[in-house]
Amino acid sequence: MSKPLKTKGAHLIVMSDEKDITLDPEWIEEQVHRLAGWEYLNRHVRHELDKAMLPQELCDKIGVHKGYIHEMTKSIRKKLNAK
């Protein structure tokens, strides 16, 4: 069901929760991974790999909770050790 949202200007925004891809957890996870990859690529291209980036800084840039990078690292380590 669509709900109109009033803004300060004369514009009218319609919010719809039907088929809203931004609410899909799988889509969100894909975007988080894409953004993390983008941040790593930026650091590589700018030759900033030798400069430390705190996990909290990366989490802030990609829009996730502060423990996300730690959880992601544990998950990767677990997958690598399983092989």
N, CA and C atoms as a LAMMPS dump frame, in Angstrom:
ITEM: TIMESTEP
0
ITEM: NUMBER OF ATOMS
249
ITEM: BOX BOUNDS ff ff ff
-5.0000000000000000e+02 5.0000000000000000e+02
-5.0000000000000000e+02 5.0000000000000000e+02
-5.0000000000000000e+02 5.0000000000000000e+02
ITEM: ATOMS id mol type element x y z
1 1 1 N 0.831 -1.178 0
2 1 2 C 0 0 0
3 1 3 C 0.874 1.238 0
4 2 1 N 0.565 2.198 -0.813
5 2 2 C 1.346 3.423 -0.912
6 2 3 C 0.875 4.435 0.111
7 3 1 N 1.849 5.123 0.685
8 3 2 C 1.543 6.16 1.657
9 3 3 C 2.167 7.464 1.178
10 4 1 N 1.377 8.499 0.958
11 4 2 C 1.977 9.77 0.56
12 4 3 C 2.708 10.398 1.734
13 5 1 N 3.833 10.993 1.438
14 5 2 C 4.637 11.662 2.44
15 5 3 C 4.76 13.125 2.056
16 6 1 N 4.43 14.01 2.953
17 6 2 C 4.532 15.435 2.654
18 6 3 C 5.931 15.926 2.978
19 7 1 N 6.426 16.789 2.134
20 7 2 C 7.722 17.412 2.367
21 7 3 C 7.504 18.902 2.55
22 8 1 N 8.564 19.616 2.915
23 8 2 C 8.435 21.057 3.138
24 8 3 C 8.094 21.806 1.859
25 9 1 N 8.569 21.296 0.726
26 9 2 C 8.279 21.944 -0.545
27 9 3 C 6.921 21.507 -1.062
28 10 1 N 6.679 21.748 -2.309
29 10 2 C 5.401 21.403 -2.918
30 10 3 C 5.408 19.984 -3.476
31 11 1 N 6.498 19.257 -3.262
32 11 2 C 6.617 17.919 -3.81
33 11 3 C 5.868 16.91 -2.952
34 12 1 N 5.416 15.86 -3.58
35 12 2 C 4.76 14.769 -2.883
36 12 3 C 5.544 13.493 -3.174
37 13 1 N 5.949 12.807 -2.119
38 13 2 C 6.715 11.578 -2.26
39 13 3 C 5.804 10.42 -1.88
40 14 1 N 5.766 9.405 -2.706
41 14 2 C 4.955 8.232 -2.414
42 14 3 C 5.883 7.1 -2.01
43 15 1 N 5.677 6.582 -0.787
44 15 2 C 6.478 5.48 -0.275
45 15 3 C 5.692 4.188 -0.47
46 16 1 N 6.322 3.181 -1.032
47 16 2 C 5.655 1.916 -1.261
48 16 3 C 6.513 0.79 -0.709
49 17 1 N 5.916 -0.089 0.073
50 17 2 C 6.664 -1.226 0.584
51 17 3 C 6.46 -2.457 -0.293
52 18 1 N 5.649 -2.337 -1.32
53 18 2 C 5.417 -3.43 -2.244
54 18 3 C 6.578 -3.534 -3.228
55 19 1 N 7.202 -4.709 -3.242
56 19 2 C 8.305 -4.976 -4.167
57 19 3 C 9.43 -3.94 -4.059
58 20 1 N 9.654 -3.416 -2.865
59 20 2 C 10.727 -2.45 -2.649
60 20 3 C 12.034 -3.222 -2.474
61 21 1 N 12.866 -3.165 -3.49
62 21 2 C 14.111 -3.941 -3.488
63 21 3 C 15.035 -3.537 -2.346
64 22 1 N 14.94 -2.308 -1.878
65 22 2 C 15.817 -1.844 -0.803
66 22 3 C 15.489 -2.478 0.539
67 23 1 N 14.382 -3.188 0.622
68 23 2 C 14.011 -3.888 1.85
69 23 3 C 14.413 -5.366 1.804
70 24 1 N 14.935 -5.814 0.701
71 24 2 C 15.324 -7.207 0.516
72 24 3 C 16.708 -7.435 1.146
73 25 1 N 16.81 -8.287 2.176
74 25 2 C 18.1 -8.508 2.847
75 25 3 C 19.195 -8.999 1.902
76 26 1 N 18.841 -9.809 0.928
77 26 2 C 19.836 -10.298 -0.029
78 26 3 C 20.392 -9.145 -0.866
79 27 1 N 19.526 -8.251 -1.304
80 27 2 C 19.95 -7.088 -2.086
81 27 3 C 20.834 -6.18 -1.229
82 28 1 N 20.454 -5.988 0.027
83 28 2 C 21.242 -5.143 0.926
84 28 3 C 22.639 -5.722 1.103
85 29 1 N 22.719 -7.039 1.3
86 29 2 C 24.02 -7.683 1.477
87 29 3 C 24.889 -7.516 0.235
88 30 1 N 24.294 -7.648 -0.943
89 30 2 C 25.039 -7.453 -2.188
90 30 3 C 25.592 -6.038 -2.27
91 31 1 N 24.792 -5.058 -1.873
92 31 2 C 25.231 -3.663 -1.941
93 31 3 C 26.336 -3.377 -0.931
94 32 1 N 26.239 -3.968 0.253
95 32 2 C 27.29 -3.795 1.266
96 32 3 C 28.598 -4.366 0.746
97 33 1 N 28.55 -5.549 0.152
98 33 2 C 29.766 -6.147 -0.407
99 33 3 C 30.318 -5.296 -1.553
100 34 1 N 29.426 -4.769 -2.369
101 34 2 C 29.848 -3.91 -3.479
102 34 3 C 30.542 -2.654 -2.946
103 35 1 N 29.97 -2.043 -1.919
104 35 2 C 30.564 -0.831 -1.349
105 35 3 C 31.901 -1.119 -0.671
106 36 1 N 31.999 -2.248 0.014
107 36 2 C 33.278 -2.618 0.644
108 36 3 C 34.343 -2.82 -0.433
109 37 1 N 33.978 -3.507 -1.509
110 37 2 C 34.904 -3.69 -2.623
111 37 3 C 35.326 -2.375 -3.239
112 38 1 N 34.388 -1.459 -3.355
113 38 2 C 34.676 -0.135 -3.902
114 38 3 C 35.686 0.602 -3.03
115 39 1 N 35.52 0.531 -1.714
116 39 2 C 36.448 1.206 -0.805
117 39 3 C 37.85 0.611 -0.932
118 40 1 N 37.94 -0.727 -1.012
119 40 2 C 39.25 -1.362 -1.187
120 40 3 C 39.862 -0.988 -2.53
121 41 1 N 39.064 -0.955 -3.586
122 41 2 C 39.568 -0.568 -4.904
123 41 3 C 40.074 0.871 -4.882
124 42 1 N 39.33 1.769 -4.259
125 42 2 C 39.773 3.165 -4.151
126 42 3 C 41.121 3.269 -3.464
127 43 1 N 41.285 2.544 -2.367
128 43 2 C 42.554 2.586 -1.641
129 43 3 C 43.69 2.033 -2.509
130 44 1 N 43.413 0.992 -3.274
131 44 2 C 44.438 0.41 -4.146
132 44 3 C 44.829 1.39 -5.253
133 45 1 N 43.853 1.98 -5.905
134 45 2 C 44.106 2.899 -7.012
135 45 3 C 44.857 4.139 -6.524
136 46 1 N 44.538 4.58 -5.327
137 46 2 C 45.197 5.78 -4.766
138 46 3 C 46.502 5.455 -4.048
139 47 1 N 46.942 4.192 -4.132
140 47 2 C 48.182 3.742 -3.491
141 47 3 C 48.169 4.052 -1.996
142 48 1 N 47.024 3.785 -1.361
143 48 2 C 46.88 4.038 0.073
144 48 3 C 46.765 2.74 0.866
145 49 1 N 47.215 1.63 0.285
146 49 2 C 47.101 0.346 0.967
147 49 3 C 48.002 0.257 2.194
148 50 1 N 49.062 1.069 2.217
149 50 2 C 49.959 1.037 3.37
150 50 3 C 49.419 1.843 4.544
151 51 1 N 48.41 2.684 4.308
152 51 2 C 47.791 3.469 5.377
153 51 3 C 46.677 2.649 6.015
154 52 1 N 46.698 2.617 7.333
155 52 2 C 45.695 1.826 8.049
156 52 3 C 44.312 2.472 7.961
157 53 1 N 43.301 1.627 7.797
158 53 2 C 41.911 2.084 7.867
159 53 3 C 41.253 1.305 8.997
160 54 1 N 40.751 2.006 9.97
161 54 2 C 40.086 1.344 11.08
162 54 3 C 38.808 0.661 10.598
163 55 1 N 38.498 -0.497 11.15
164 55 2 C 37.263 -1.176 10.761
165 55 3 C 36.023 -0.287 10.93
166 56 1 N 36.02 0.54 11.987
167 56 2 C 34.888 1.434 12.211
168 56 3 C 34.738 2.449 11.088
169 57 1 N 35.874 2.897 10.543
170 57 2 C 35.849 3.854 9.438
171 57 3 C 35.239 3.215 8.193
172 58 1 N 35.651 1.987 7.895
173 58 2 C 35.097 1.282 6.743
174 58 3 C 33.606 1.013 6.955
175 59 1 N 33.233 0.594 8.154
176 59 2 C 31.817 0.342 8.453
177 59 3 C 30.991 1.601 8.255
178 60 1 N 31.514 2.722 8.675
179 60 2 C 30.811 3.99 8.506
180 60 3 C 30.644 4.33 7.023
181 61 1 N 31.681 4.079 6.233
182 61 2 C 31.624 4.396 4.804
183 61 3 C 30.639 3.516 4.047
184 62 1 N 30.483 2.252 4.476
185 62 2 C 29.595 1.353 3.749
186 62 3 C 28.235 1.204 4.425
187 63 1 N 28.031 1.886 5.544
188 63 2 C 26.716 1.943 6.168
189 63 3 C 26.284 0.701 6.921
190 64 1 N 27.202 0.093 7.665
191 64 2 C 26.858 -1.083 8.461
192 64 3 C 27.271 -0.855 9.91
193 65 1 N 26.828 -1.772 10.8
194 65 2 C 27.173 -1.635 12.218
195 65 3 C 28.666 -1.839 12.429
196 66 1 N 29.195 -1.34 13.537
197 66 2 C 30.644 -1.291 13.738
198 66 3 C 31.328 -2.652 13.851
199 67 1 N 30.587 -3.726 14.116
200 67 2 C 31.191 -5.046 14.211
201 67 3 C 31.129 -5.843 12.924
202 68 1 N 30.6 -5.242 11.873
203 68 2 C 30.381 -5.965 10.615
204 68 3 C 31.672 -6.497 10.006
205 69 1 N 32.714 -5.702 9.968
206 69 2 C 33.978 -6.111 9.348
207 69 3 C 34.584 -7.283 10.11
208 70 1 N 34.487 -7.251 11.426
209 70 2 C 34.982 -8.363 12.241
210 70 3 C 34.214 -9.638 11.906
211 71 1 N 32.89 -9.547 11.8
212 71 2 C 32.069 -10.708 11.451
213 71 3 C 32.394 -11.214 10.048
214 72 1 N 32.595 -10.288 9.112
215 72 2 C 32.917 -10.663 7.74
216 72 3 C 34.278 -11.373 7.692
217 73 1 N 35.248 -10.883 8.443
218 73 2 C 36.578 -11.487 8.485
219 73 3 C 36.514 -12.9 9.062
220 74 1 N 35.727 -13.064 10.128
221 74 2 C 35.562 -14.395 10.717
222 74 3 C 34.923 -15.361 9.721
223 75 1 N 33.942 -14.887 8.97
224 75 2 C 33.255 -15.712 7.992
225 75 3 C 34.205 -16.135 6.867
226 76 1 N 35.013 -15.207 6.396
227 76 2 C 35.99 -15.507 5.339
228 76 3 C 37.019 -16.509 5.841
229 77 1 N 37.514 -16.285 7.06
230 77 2 C 38.51 -17.184 7.648
231 77 3 C 37.938 -18.603 7.769
232 78 1 N 36.686 -18.693 8.191
233 78 2 C 36.026 -19.998 8.345
234 78 3 C 35.906 -20.707 6.995
235 79 1 N 35.531 -19.949 5.951
236 79 2 C 35.398 -20.543 4.609
237 79 3 C 36.739 -20.991 4.061
238 80 1 N 37.782 -20.198 4.295
239 80 2 C 39.111 -20.556 3.798
240 80 3 C 39.668 -21.773 4.511
241 81 1 N 39.423 -21.861 5.804
242 81 2 C 39.932 -23.003 6.591
243 81 3 C 39.163 -24.282 6.267
244 82 1 N 37.962 -24.162 5.729
245 82 2 C 37.164 -25.338 5.403
246 82 3 C 37.685 -26.047 4.153
247 83 1 N 38.419 -25.328 3.311
248 83 2 C 38.913 -25.902 2.043
249 83 3 C 40.116 -26.778 2.25
